Amino acid sequence: MLASELVSALEALAARLGVPVRYDAFDRGLSKGRTCGGLCRLRGQPIIVLDANLGPRDHIATLARALGTFDLDAIYLPPLVRRTIHAHGKARVLMPRPLARVKPRPPRSESG
């Protein structure tokens, strides 16, 4: 499968999930580092925004990362599409850190 075909397959999956994909040219002067887009919410609805200036490999990585946040277990996906999402999406999701341990307080004695 060509990179452009994989981008199309990921876009089709986003459409099946009801998530629009939008391509915009990003202004490089507004952010430090490399920005390629991702999943965000616009008026409460999820949307995937991609930098139109980037190539298909960056679009694949960004789409896969964004789609990896959705529950896809009940949806049939071609094996390559599913592997791509798992490689880029699920693997990069940060796991929550455990809360700091706190020493228990001694019980209060009720005097009265």
C-alpha positions as semicolon CSV with decimal commas, in nm:
position;residue;x (nm);y (nm);z (nm)
1;M;0,000;0,000;0,000
2;L;0,137;0,340;-0,097
3;A;0,163;0,620;0,158
4;S;-0,108;0,819;-0,019
5;E;-0,340;0,515;-0,006
6;L;-0,275;0,475;0,366
7;V;-0,358;0,845;0,421
8;S;-0,683;0,789;0,230
9;A;-0,766;0,482;0,441
10;L;-0,705;0,677;0,763
11;E;-0,917;0,968;0,636
12;A;-1,195;0,722;0,551
13;L;-1,179;0,580;0,904
14;A;-1,206;0,932;1,047
15;A;-1,511;0,990;0,827
16;R;-1,668;0,664;0,954
17;L;-1,617;0,791;1,307
18;G;-1,774;1,125;1,216
19;V;-1,449;1,316;1,270
20;P;-1,369;1,571;0,999
21;V;-1,012;1,600;0,874
22;R;-0,895;1,949;0,784
23;Y;-0,575;2,049;0,605
24;D;-0,439;2,399;0,673
25;A;-0,103;2,560;0,611
26;F;0,046;2,624;0,956
27;D;0,238;2,941;1,030
28;R;0,580;2,823;1,146
29;G;0,643;3,149;1,332
30;L;0,362;3,089;1,581
31;S;0,505;2,784;1,753
32;K;0,842;2,661;1,865
33;G;0,951;2,328;1,731
34;R;0,771;2,115;1,477
35;T;0,395;2,127;1,469
36;C;0,212;1,882;1,247
37;G;-0,142;1,900;1,388
38;G;-0,355;1,651;1,569
39;L;-0,690;1,589;1,733
40;C;-0,867;1,884;1,891
41;R;-1,220;1,995;1,974
42;L;-1,396;2,273;1,791
43;R;-1,728;2,380;1,942
44;G;-1,734;2,054;2,136
45;Q;-1,686;1,831;1,831
46;P;-1,364;1,638;1,758
47;I;-1,170;1,743;1,449
48;I;-0,830;1,640;1,313
49;V;-0,620;1,928;1,183
50;L;-0,315;1,860;0,968
51;D;-0,043;2,085;0,830
52;A;-0,096;2,094;0,453
53;N;0,274;2,168;0,397
54;L;0,388;1,830;0,533
55;G;0,422;1,509;0,338
56;P;0,216;1,190;0,350
57;R;0,438;1,021;0,612
58;D;0,376;1,304;0,859
59;H;0,005;1,297;0,774
60;I;-0,002;0,921;0,843
61;A;0,167;0,965;1,181
62;T;-0,063;1,250;1,286
63;L;-0,381;1,077;1,169
64;A;-0,280;0,748;1,334
65;R;-0,198;0,923;1,662
66;A;-0,534;1,104;1,658
67;L;-0,736;0,796;1,560
68;G;-0,558;0,589;1,824
69;T;-0,750;0,779;2,090
70;F;-1,082;0,629;1,971
71;D;-1,218;0,283;2,053
72;L;-1,163;0,093;1,728
73;D;-1,200;-0,264;1,850
74;A;-1,549;-0,311;1,702
75;I;-1,457;-0,162;1,361
76;Y;-1,305;-0,375;1,087
77;L;-0,978;-0,225;0,966
78;P;-0,732;-0,365;0,714
79;P;-0,437;-0,513;0,904
80;L;-0,192;-0,246;0,782
81;V;-0,423;0,035;0,895
82;R;-0,470;-0,123;1,238
83;R;-0,094;-0,183;1,280
84;T;-0,021;0,176;1,178
85;I;-0,265;0,314;1,434
86;H;-0,125;0,091;1,707
87;A;0,232;0,185;1,616
88;H;0,168;0,559;1,614
89;G;-0,143;0,601;1,822
90;K;-0,165;0,363;2,114
91;A;0,208;0,346;2,176
92;R;0,232;0,722;2,222
93;V;-0,059;0,767;2,457
94;L;0,078;0,871;2,792
95;M;-0,018;0,648;3,078
96;P;-0,139;0,826;3,390
97;R;0,115;0,842;3,667
98;P;0,018;0,713;4,011
99;L;-0,068;0,971;4,269
100;A;0,194;1,060;4,527
101;R;0,182;0,851;4,840
102;V;0,072;1,037;5,148
103;K;0,137;0,929;5,502
104;P;-0,190;0,851;5,678
105;R;-0,291;1,094;5,948
106;P;-0,331;0,962;6,297
107;P;-0,696;0,928;6,397
108;R;-0,844;1,227;6,572
109;S;-0,938;1,175;6,929
110;E;-1,270;1,319;7,018
111;S;-1,262;1,483;7,355
112;G;-1,564;1,642;7,488
